[in-house]
Amino acid sequence: MVVGDIATGTDVLVIGAGPGGYVAAIRAGQLDLDVTIVEKDAYGGTCLNYGCIPSKALISATDVAHNAANAEDMGIHADPAVDMQGMVAWKDGVVNQLTGGVEKLMKANGVNLMQGTAEFAGENTVRVAHGGEGQGSESIEFDSCIIATGSRPFQIPGFEFDGEHVLSSRDALALDEIPEKLVVVGAGYIGMELSTVFAKLGTEVTIVEMLDDALPGYEPDVARVVKKKAEELGIEFHFGEAAKEWRKEADGMTVVTENKDGETSEFKADKTLVAVGRQPVSDTLNLEAVGLEPDEKGFLQTDDQCRTDVGHIYAIGDVAGEPMLAHKASKEGHVAAEVIAGEPSTLDYQAIPAAVFTDPEIGTVGMTQDEAKDAGFEPAVGKFPFMASGRALSTGHSDGFVRVVADEESGFILGGQIVGAEASELIAELALAIEMGATIEDLTATIHTHPTLAEAVMEAAANARGEAIHTLNR
């Protein structure tokens, strides 16, 4: 301990107050454990402050303006004016409401809140450095520790974030002026979501991607729907090109890319958003002090109770490996807290849904058709296009489809892919079906409200059984 330190003790120390950490802290508090949580930045973590919530708030706001300006087919003529500063202020209000709620919930559940940066000083000790000169530090003795330090955006050589010319996703969500020209490096889900936002605000968006297509983690027919809509919004794609360097110009910047043959291209822009993925934050914890070593990518390995190789230390969320999803982190937070409290809790992921908030949205869960084959199933696949949905047509958003993958012999739902309006909501029906062990007959027999987009899930299941009414059977 450093001379002058304050020393305290706690049953459970949680490092990081994102969607994994604060859920773990609240659950541990509910289980009558003495809990202390340390957060170096803002309660709610990246998800609430700089990621999921602010990006979806801006997506919703830009959709309002874009849809109003493009509703002439419905007899609506409008020319909305976007006040970017007002839009960002509204987004910040949403964020503040949620993060304030998280802080109140933790306090209401008896969680001790502490601001500072934590690093291990021994097997049962961390030191917390409080920010600012003269703020001092503090040592905390703990029985169990949950590491929930999340992740940070990858930087690429020559494109270090400066918040002015080269932006991280966090920087892009805080812009108070709409850039005229934006280069986006990376066509993954973050790059595609934010490209859509700025394209709808009138920005001239160019995406450069070193791979051969957009959204490489998704099936080609799913990604194709999103890419086609992005091109309709005016987004320009350049595949097979890696960002090489940039230079400042009097009127902005020039981004230089290079393809595999060494040929270069140049793109003018006001700003460049680098969205090439995220890396776990495990390098700030002094893990050597507790005998923990992350893998070559920085992830901490855990068992099905979120326990690391050191028995009283747990890891959850992004720092514990893929998929880097807030709801996966929250589930792990539940499990870690309950295991520490002595309950027989384990991770039981029948399937983890994922969503991309592009236009249209993507929702996936469980296995694809190819994955089902690789796992030894004979898959029965049903598909229903939103073009055949009365509700989709009546909203003016009929791009995309629902696909249901089931086991031919038993009928059990194995997975599904949805691309279309409200896919992020609709995928929950298939996630529940997998969790409950439902069959395609169950989905087909369930009466769905008419007219709704959810009928498309039922119709896809019927198609997998060769019983579709509103589309041709497979």
C-alpha positions in Angstrom: 0.0 0.0 0.0 1.2 3.5 -0.8 1.7 5.8 2.2 -1.4 7.9 2.6 -3.7 5.4 0.8 -7.1 4.7 2.2 -7.8 1.0 2.6 -11.3 -0.5 2.3 -12.7 -4.0 2.0 -15.6 -5.6 0.0 -17.0 -9.0 -0.7 -17.2 -8.4 -4.5 -15.3 -5.9 -6.5 -16.5 -5.1 -10.0 -14.1 -3.3 -12.3 -16.1 -1.5 -15.0 -19.8 -0.3 -14.9 -20.9 -1.1 -18.4 -23.9 -3.4 -19.2 -22.0 -6.4 -17.8 -20.5 -4.7 -14.8 -23.5 -2.8 -13.5 -25.8 -5.8 -14.0 -23.3 -8.0 -12.0 -23.1 -5.4 -9.3 -26.9 -5.0 -8.9 -27.4 -8.8 -9.0 -24.7 -9.3 -6.3 -26.3 -6.6 -4.2 -29.7 -8.3 -4.5 -28.0 -11.5 -3.2 -26.9 -9.6 0.0 -23.2 -9.3 -0.9 -21.2 -6.2 -0.1 -20.4 -4.8 -3.6 -18.0 -2.1 -4.8 -17.9 -1.1 -8.4 -15.1 1.0 -9.9 -15.6 3.0 -13.1 -12.9 5.2 -14.7 -15.2 7.1 -17.0 -19.1 7.0 -17.0 -21.6 4.7 -15.5 -23.2 2.6 -18.3 -19.9 2.1 -20.1 -19.4 2.3 -23.8 -22.9 0.9 -24.5 -24.9 3.6 -22.8 -22.5 6.5 -23.3 -20.7 6.1 -26.6 -22.1 3.0 -28.4 -25.4 1.2 -28.6 -27.7 3.9 -27.1 -26.4 7.1 -28.7 -25.9 5.5 -32.1 -29.5 4.1 -32.0 -30.8 7.5 -30.9 -29.2 9.2 -33.9 -30.3 6.4 -36.2 -33.9 6.9 -35.0 -33.7 10.7 -35.4 -32.2 10.6 -38.9 -34.8 8.1 -39.9 -37.5 10.6 -38.9 -36.0 13.2 -41.2 -35.2 10.8 -44.0 -38.6 9.1 -44.0 -40.4 12.4 -44.0 -38.4 13.7 -46.9 -38.9 10.5 -48.9 -42.7 9.8 -48.4 -43.9 11.3 -51.7 -45.3 7.9 -52.7 -47.6 8.2 -49.6 -48.7 11.7 -50.7 -46.5 13.4 -48.1 -44.2 16.3 -49.3 -41.8 17.6 -46.7 -38.3 19.1 -46.7 -37.1 18.7 -43.1 -34.3 20.9 -41.8 -31.9 19.1 -39.4 -30.4 21.0 -36.5 -27.4 18.8 -35.8 -26.7 20.4 -32.5 -30.3 20.0 -31.4 -30.2 16.3 -32.5 -27.0 15.7 -30.6 -28.5 17.4 -27.5 -31.6 15.2 -27.7 -29.3 12.1 -28.0 -27.3 13.3 -25.0 -30.5 13.7 -23.1 -31.5 10.1 -23.8 -28.0 9.0 -22.7 -28.1 11.0 -19.5 -31.5 9.7 -18.5 -30.3 6.1 -18.9 -26.9 6.5 -17.2 -28.6 8.4 -14.3 -31.0 5.5 -14.0 -28.2 3.0 -13.8 -26.5 5.0 -11.0 -29.7 5.2 -9.0 -30.4 1.4 -9.5 -26.9 0.5 -8.2 -27.3 2.7 -5.2 -30.8 1.4 -4.5 -29.3 -2.1 -4.5 -26.6 -1.2 -2.0 -23.7 -1.0 -4.4 -20.8 1.2 -3.4 -19.8 3.4 -6.3 -16.3 4.6 -6.9 -14.7 6.7 -9.7 -11.1 5.8 -10.6 -8.8 3.5 -12.6 -8.3 0.1 -11.0 -5.3 -2.2 -11.3 -4.4 -5.3 -9.4 -1.8 -5.0 -6.6 -2.1 -8.5 -5.3 -4.3 -11.6 -5.4 -7.0 -9.9 -3.3 -6.1 -6.2 -3.7 -6.6 -3.5 -6.3 -5.4 0.0 -6.2 -7.8 2.7 -7.5 -6.2 5.9 -8.8 -8.7 8.7 -8.6 -8.6 11.2 -11.5 -7.0 14.6 -11.1 -4.1 16.1 -9.3 -4.3 15.6 -5.5 -7.2 13.1 -5.8 -5.0 10.3 -4.4 -5.6 6.6 -4.5 -7.2 3.9 -2.6 -6.6 0.2 -1.9 -9.5 -2.2 -1.9 -9.3 -5.7 -0.4 -11.8 -8.1 -2.0 -12.9 -11.7 -1.7 -14.0 -12.0 -5.3 -13.5 -9.7 -8.3 -15.4 -9.4 -11.6 -13.5 -7.9 -14.5 -15.8 -6.0 -16.8 -13.5 -3.6 -18.5 -15.0 -3.9 -22.0 -13.3 -3.0 -25.2 -12.0 0.0 -27.1 -11.9 0.8 -30.9 -9.0 -0.5 -32.9 -6.7 2.0 -34.4 -4.8 1.4 -37.6 -1.2 2.7 -38.2 -1.2 6.2 -39.5 -4.8 6.8 -38.6 -4.6 7.5 -34.8 -7.8 9.1 -33.5 -7.5 12.9 -33.1 -11.2 13.7 -32.8 -10.8 16.3 -35.5 -9.8 14.6 -38.8 -9.6 10.9 -37.8 -12.6 9.9 -35.8 -13.5 6.9 -33.7 -17.2 5.8 -33.6 -17.4 7.7 -30.3 -16.1 10.9 -31.9 -18.5 10.5 -34.8 -21.5 10.3 -32.4 -20.5 13.6 -30.8 -20.2 15.7 -34.0 -22.2 18.9 -33.8 -21.9 19.7 -37.5 -22.8 17.5 -40.5 -19.7 16.8 -42.6 -20.0 17.4 -46.3 -17.7 14.5 -47.2 -16.9 11.5 -45.0 -14.6 8.6 -45.7 -15.4 5.5 -43.6 -12.7 2.9 -43.2 -14.4 -0.5 -42.6 -17.7 -2.0 -43.9 -18.5 -4.0 -40.8 -21.6 -3.3 -38.7 -20.3 -0.1 -37.0 -19.1 1.4 -40.3 -22.4 0.5 -42.1 -24.6 1.8 -39.3 -22.8 5.2 -39.0 -22.5 5.5 -42.8 -26.2 5.2 -43.1 -26.8 7.9 -40.4 -24.6 10.4 -42.2 -25.8 9.5 -45.7 -29.4 10.2 -44.5 -28.2 13.6 -43.1 -26.9 14.5 -46.6 -23.2 13.7 -46.2 -21.4 12.3 -49.2 -20.1 9.0 -47.8 -17.4 6.8 -49.2 -16.6 3.4 -47.6 -13.2 1.8 -48.2 -12.9 -1.8 -47.1 -9.9 -4.1 -47.5 -12.1 -7.2 -47.8 -14.3 -8.0 -50.9 -17.7 -7.2 -49.5 -19.7 -5.4 -46.8 -20.8 -7.0 -43.5 -18.4 -10.0 -43.9 -19.9 -11.7 -40.8 -23.3 -12.2 -42.4 -24.6 -14.4 -45.2 -24.2 -12.8 -48.6 -27.9 -12.6 -49.4 -28.5 -10.8 -46.1 -25.6 -8.4 -46.6 -26.7 -7.8 -50.2 -30.0 -6.3 -49.1 -28.3 -3.8 -46.9 -25.6 -2.9 -49.4 -28.2 -2.3 -52.1 -30.1 0.1 -49.9 -26.9 1.9 -48.9 -26.0 2.4 -52.5 -29.5 3.8 -53.1 -28.7 6.3 -50.3 -25.7 7.4 -52.3 -23.0 5.5 -50.3 -20.0 4.7 -52.5 -18.1 1.4 -51.8 -14.5 0.6 -52.6 -13.6 -3.0 -51.8 -10.2 -4.6 -51.7 -8.5 -1.3 -50.6 -6.7 -0.7 -47.4 -6.3 2.7 -45.8 -2.6 3.6 -46.2 -2.2 7.2 -45.1 -3.8 10.6 -45.0 -2.7 14.2 -45.4 -4.3 17.4 -44.3 -5.5 19.8 -46.9 -6.6 23.4 -46.8 -10.2 22.3 -47.3 -10.1 19.0 -45.3 -8.1 15.9 -45.9 -7.1 13.4 -48.5 -7.2 9.6 -47.7 -4.9 7.3 -49.7 -5.8 3.7 -50.1 -3.8 0.8 -51.6 -5.1 -2.5 -53.2 -3.3 -5.8 -53.2 -1.5 -5.0 -56.4 0.0 -1.9 -54.8 -2.2 0.5 -56.8 -3.2 3.6 -54.8 -6.4 5.7 -54.9 -7.2 9.1 -53.2 -10.4 10.3 -51.6 -11.2 13.8 -50.5 -13.1 14.2 -47.2 -13.8 16.6 -44.4 -13.3 13.8 -41.9 -12.5 10.0 -41.8 -14.2 7.6 -39.5 -12.1 4.5 -38.7 -14.4 1.6 -37.8 -12.4 -1.6 -38.1 -13.4 -3.4 -35.0 -12.7 -3.3 -31.2 -10.1 -4.8 -28.9 -10.6 -5.9 -25.3 -9.3 -3.7 -22.5 -7.1 -6.0 -20.4 -3.8 -4.2 -20.7 -4.5 -1.6 -18.0 -5.2 -4.1 -15.1 -1.6 -5.2 -14.1 -2.9 -8.8 -14.5 0.6 -10.1 -13.6 -0.1 -9.3 -10.0 -2.8 -12.0 -9.9 -1.2 -14.4 -12.2 -3.5 -13.9 -15.1 -2.4 -13.9 -18.8 -4.8 -12.9 -21.6 -4.6 -14.7 -24.9 -2.8 -13.2 -27.9 -5.8 -11.0 -28.7 -6.1 -9.7 -25.2 -9.1 -11.7 -24.2 -9.4 -13.5 -20.8 -10.4 -17.1 -20.9 -13.3 -18.2 -18.7 -15.3 -21.3 -17.9 -19.1 -21.7 -18.1 -19.4 -19.8 -14.8 -17.3 -16.9 -16.0 -14.4 -17.9 -13.7 -10.9 -17.2 -15.0 -7.8 -19.4 -14.3 -7.6 -17.7 -10.9 -10.6 -19.1 -9.0 -11.8 -16.0 -7.2 -11.5 -13.7 -10.3 -14.2 -13.6 -13.0 -14.4 -11.9 -16.4 -17.5 -10.9 -18.3 -18.4 -9.0 -21.4 -16.1 -7.9 -24.2 -13.0 -8.6 -22.2 -14.1 -12.3 -21.9 -14.3 -12.9 -25.7 -16.6 -12.9 -28.6 -19.3 -12.1 -29.3 -18.9 -8.5 -28.1 -22.6 -7.9 -27.4 -24.1 -5.9 -24.5 -26.8 -8.6 -23.8 -24.2 -11.3 -23.7 -22.2 -9.2 -21.1 -25.4 -8.7 -19.0 -26.1 -12.4 -19.0 -22.6 -13.1 -17.9 -22.9 -10.5 -15.2 -25.9 -12.4 -13.8 -24.1 -15.7 -13.8 -20.9 -14.4 -12.2 -22.7 -12.7 -9.4 -24.9 -15.7 -8.7 -21.9 -18.1 -8.7 -20.1 -15.9 -6.2 -23.2 -16.0 -4.0 -23.0 -19.8 -4.1 -25.9 -20.4 -6.5 -25.6 -23.2 -9.1 -25.7 -20.7 -12.0 -24.0 -21.5 -15.4 -24.0 -20.0 -18.8 -26.6 -21.7 -21.0 -26.5 -20.0 -24.3 -28.9 -21.9 -26.5 -28.4 -19.0 -28.9 -27.3 -15.4 -28.7 -29.2 -13.1 -31.0 -27.4 -10.2 -32.7 -28.7 -7.1 -34.5 -27.3 -4.6 -36.9 -29.2 -1.3 -37.0 -28.6 -0.5 -40.7 -31.4 0.3 -43.2 -32.9 -2.2 -43.3 -31.9 -3.9 -40.0 -30.4 -7.3 -39.6 -31.3 -9.8 -36.9 -29.7 -13.2 -36.6 -29.7 -16.0 -34.0 -28.5 -19.6 -33.9 -27.3 -21.5 -36.9 -27.3 -20.6 -40.6 -28.2 -23.3 -43.1 -24.5 -24.0 -43.8 -23.7 -24.2 -40.1 -26.6 -26.6 -39.5 -25.2 -28.9 -42.2 -21.7 -28.7 -40.7 -23.2 -29.6 -37.4 -24.6 -32.8 -38.9 -28.2 -31.7 -39.3 -30.4 -32.1 -42.4 -31.8 -28.5 -42.4 -35.3 -27.6 -43.4 -35.3 -24.0 -44.5 -38.2 -21.7 -45.0 -38.1 -18.1 -46.3 -40.7 -15.3 -46.6 -40.0 -12.0 -48.4 -41.3 -8.8 -46.8 -42.5 -7.9 -50.3 -45.3 -10.3 -49.6 -46.2 -8.9 -46.2 -49.2 -6.6 -46.1 -47.8 -4.8 -43.1 -44.4 -4.2 -44.7 -46.0 -2.8 -47.8 -48.3 -0.5 -45.8 -45.3 1.0 -44.0 -43.3 1.5 -47.2 -40.5 -0.7 -45.9 -40.7 -4.0 -47.8 -37.0 -4.8 -48.5 -35.7 -8.1 -47.1 -36.9 -11.4 -45.8 -37.2 -13.8 -42.9 -35.4 -17.2 -43.0 -36.0 -20.0 -40.5 -33.6 -22.9 -40.2 -34.9 -26.1 -38.6 -33.9 -29.7 -38.2 -35.8 -31.6 -41.0 -36.3 -34.7 -38.8 -37.4 -33.2 -35.5 -38.6 -29.8 -36.7 -36.6 -28.1 -33.9 -35.7 -24.5 -34.7 -32.0 -24.2 -35.1 -31.6 -20.6 -36.2 -32.9 -17.7 -38.3 -31.8 -14.7 -40.2 -34.0 -11.6 -40.8 -33.1 -8.6 -42.9 -35.8 -5.9 -43.0 -37.7 -3.4 -41.0 -37.8 -4.2 -37.2 -35.5 -7.2 -37.6 -33.9 -6.3 -34.3 -37.3 -6.8 -32.6 -38.5 -9.7 -34.7 -35.4 -11.9 -34.0 -36.5 -12.2 -30.4 -39.3 -14.6 -31.5 -36.8 -17.0 -33.0 -34.4 -16.6 -30.0 -37.3 -17.6 -27.7 -38.2 -20.5 -30.0 -34.7 -21.9 -29.8 -34.5 -21.4 -26.0 -37.9 -23.1 -25.5 -37.1 -26.0 -27.9 -39.9 -25.0 -30.2 -40.5 -26.6 -33.6 -41.5 -25.0 -36.9 -44.9 -26.6 -36.3 -45.1 -24.6 -33.1 -44.3 -21.4 -34.9 -46.8 -22.2 -37.7 -49.5 -23.1 -35.2 -49.1 -19.9 -33.2 -51.7 -17.4 -34.2 -50.0 -14.1 -35.1 -51.7 -10.7 -35.1 -52.6 -9.4 -38.5 -51.4 -7.3 -40.1 -47.9 -7.3 -38.5 -44.4 -7.9 -39.5 -44.2 -10.8 -37.1 -46.5 -12.8 -39.4 -43.4 -13.1 -41.7 -41.8 -15.4 -39.1 -44.8 -17.6 -39.0 -45.0 -17.6 -42.8 -41.3 -18.6 -43.1 -41.9 -21.5 -40.7 -44.8 -22.6 -42.8 -42.7 -22.4 -45.9 -40.1 -24.7 -44.2 -42.9 -27.3 -43.8 -44.2 -26.8 -47.4 -47.4 -25.3 -46.1 -47.0 -21.6 -47.0 -50.2 -19.9 -48.1 -48.9 -16.4 -49.0 -45.8 -17.4 -50.9 -44.7 -20.4 -53.1 -43.5 -23.3 -51.1 -39.9 -24.5 -51.2 
